[in-house]
Amino acid sequence: MGCGSLARPFDFRAGHDGQKGWHCVRHHSKRVGITLYGDWDGRMARDYQMKENESNFLIIDRKGIIRYVSFGRITDEQFQEIEKLLDILVNGEG
């Protein structure tokens, strides 16, 4: 399944297009060296005290430090903040 090119090195919005989108998110995350996790058994939700019936979004750096947490819908402002943080983490500027 081809992903084409994304405008940015890593674009979470690509995942909103269903299965192909998630394939592309995984593909591009591997390309830039980011690991994505799914909480298949609920352990992560318990360990990180995530909220039920809401979207939970965390960014954990390579050292295991939680760098960003959000619950519910991510606003455009939050999305810009997330992009900046990921750029810093991926490019080693932070």
MONOR-V730415 format. One record per backbone hydrogen bond with DSSP energy under -0.5 kcal/mol. CO is the residue of the C=O (numbers start at 0). NH is the residue of the N-H. E is the energy in kcal/mol with one decimal. If there is no record, write none. Layout:
CO NH E
CO NH E
This chain:
9 11 -0.5
10 13 -1.6
11 14 -2.1
12 15 -1.6
13 16 -1.1
14 17 -0.7
17 21 -1.9
18 22 -2.3
19 23 -2.3
20 24 -2.4
21 25 -2.5
22 26 -2.5
23 27 -2.9
24 28 -2.3
25 29 -2.1
26 30 -1.8
27 31 -1.7
28 32 -0.7
28 33 -3.2
29 32 -0.7
33 35 -0.5
37 39 -1.4
41 45 -1.8
42 46 -3.0
43 47 -2.5
44 49 -2.4
45 48 -1.1
50 53 -0.9
54 71 -2.9
56 69 -2.2
57 59 -0.5
58 66 -3.4
58 67 -1.4
60 63 -2.2
64 60 -2.8
64 66 -0.6
67 58 -2.2
69 56 -2.9
72 74 -0.5
74 78 -2.6
75 79 -2.1
76 80 -1.9
77 81 -2.8
78 82 -2.6
79 83 -2.1
80 84 -2.4
81 85 -2.9
82 86 -2.3
83 87 -2.4
84 88 -2.8
85 89 -3.1
86 90 -2.5
87 91 -0.8
87 92 -1.6
87 93 -0.8
